[in-house]
């Protein structure tokens, strides 16, 4: 089992890579982009963050997220983005 050590920095900037299940290439479809945009905007309303940079490829998504001062809950945001996207899909 992996031993992840997460450096929780309130107001920090974090880099993520999210990969689709079995690398299925659907993120850059019209539907995939629309669902991802909706999920990001929906979560951002409840839990603000700045999307500093993003690169969307057919089977994975890279993003750099900056959190508000005093907030280190990046995992909450990523969990909700993935859940909302999956629910829509």
N, C-alpha and C positions, 0 to 999 in steps of 0.2 A: 504494500500500500504506500502511496506517496505521502511524503511529509511536507505539506505545503506550509510555507511561512509567509504570511501576508503582512506587508508593512502598511499599517493603517495610518495615514497622514491626513488629519482634518484639512479640508481645502486643497487636497493634493490633486495631481494630474496623473491619470492612469491609462495604460495602453492595454487593449484587449484584442484578441482574435477569437471570433466565433465561427465554428465550422458546422455546416449542415450534416445531418445524420447520413452516414455512408457517402458523404461528399456529393449529394445530389445537387445538380446545378440549377436551382430555381430562384435564387435571390435576385438576379438581375432581370427576371421577367417583369412585365408591367405589374402583375399581381404581387409578386414578391417585394418589389420596391414600394408599392403603395401600402402594403401591410406593415413593412418595416418602418416607413415614415410615420404611419399612424401610431404604432407602438412606441416609438421614440418620443413623439410629441405628447402622447397621453401620459407617459411616465414622467416626462419633464415638467408637466403641469403640477403633478403631485409632489415630485421630488426634484427640484431644479438642479440642472447641471449644464455645463457648456460643452457642446460637441466641438472640440478643437479641430479635429481632423477625422476624415473617414475615407475608407476605400472599400467599395463594394465589388466583389467578384462573384461569379456564378455560384460557387460553393462555399465561400467564406467572406467574412466581413471584418475589417480592421477598423478600430476606432480609438481615438484619444479623448478621454472624458476628464473635464476639470470640475471638481466639486466645489460647492460654496464653502466659505470660511466656516470652520467649526464642524464640518460634516465629513465623515469618513465612510459612509455606507454605500460604497460602490457596488457591493455584491447585491444589495437590495434592488438597486436600479437595473442591473444586468438581469437578475432573475425575473423581474417584472417585464422587461422588454422582451425577453425570450418567451415568457408565458403568454403575453398578449399577442405576439406574432404567431405563436403556435395555435392559440385559440382561433384566431382569424383564418389561418391556413386550413 
